[in-house]
Structures are given as C-alpha cells and as structure tokens.
Amino acid sequence: MSNPVIADNKPAKVTLEKGKKYVFCACGRSANQPFCDGSHSGTGITPKPFVAEEDGHAFLCQCKHTGDAPYCDGTHAQFDKDQVGTEGPG
C-alpha cells in the first residue's frame, strides 16, 4: 500500500446537498479533487463514501491526512506548498 498524495495544502470548499451520497478521494490522485475519479486503482487506498448531513458549504480535506475524513481538521498546516503532489509521510 502506498501513502496518499498530498493533492493540496489547503481544504476544498464545496457545496453539498443533504442526503446526497459523495465519494471522497482518499489517495490524492483524482483529477476531480476532492472527489474520487477511480485513480486509486492499484494503490491499496480505498475512497471514502459519505452522505451529506446538511445542505451548504463544507471544507473537505485535500492533504489526505485528516483525522476526520472527508472533512478538513487543519492537518494540512504541517505541509509546505513544495510537498503538494508528493506522497506524504506514512
């Protein structure tokens, strides 16, 4: 299993619809960040399906190291811009 790629060192602000199912990219390789596009194939990393609990904006993790996936918990602050696009620490 590989480590996730740091897609960005800031969260993505998205608009979610209550009751709608989304699939969060956990590998960092998706071209459709922060959502899965199937790029995880062969990585051993599994995307995280979730259902929005309310309508409105949410901040979803793009560093892929949050402890509250798919939501940002501020972990991205430990990554520099030069680490974006690389595999993060194990």
Secondary structure, DSSP 8 states (H G I E B T S, - for coil): ----B---SS-EEEEE-TT-EEEE-SSS--TTTTB--STTTTSS---EEEE-SSSEEEEE-SSS--SSTTB--SGGGGS-GGGTTSB---
